[in-house]
Amino acid sequence: MAGILKEFCEKKIPIIWRPFHEADGTWFWWGAKGCKVAKELYLYMFNRYTKVHNLNNLIWVWNSSDKDNYVGDDYCDVISVDYYVPERTYTDYKEHYENLIKITETDKITALAEIGPILSIEKVQENKVPWVWYMMWS
């Protein structure tokens, strides 16, 4: 993968990179034994990609609100969470934003990396929830 990403780096094309997403979930092999394992894998990849492969075009995204296993401010540019509310529930995910920002005292870019139903733009505006992006996964 680093070889594929190197081509983008050489062309100065940034890539939003979210490895080991849903790190605090047990449904993927990297989280099956807990978020700590996903964190270790993420940090291993970060160091290898940045120090060995010199990939400086990656925008690193950590995808978990588990404060005890946060990768650290030096290892991610964006903090994110995946969350699925019941069908036809339209919200601003404010409570998830508030939980997510507790993992760091640094003012990080925040994203809803995956959601089910589209969020309520009206509620986001009304409550000024500063999600930078969201992606629907329906």
Secondary structure by P-SEA (a helix, b strand, c coil): caaaaaaaaaacccccccccccccccccccccccaaaaaaaaaaaaaaacccccccccbbbbcccccccccccccccbbbbbbbccccccccaaaaaaaaacccccccccccccccccccaaaaaaaccccccccccc
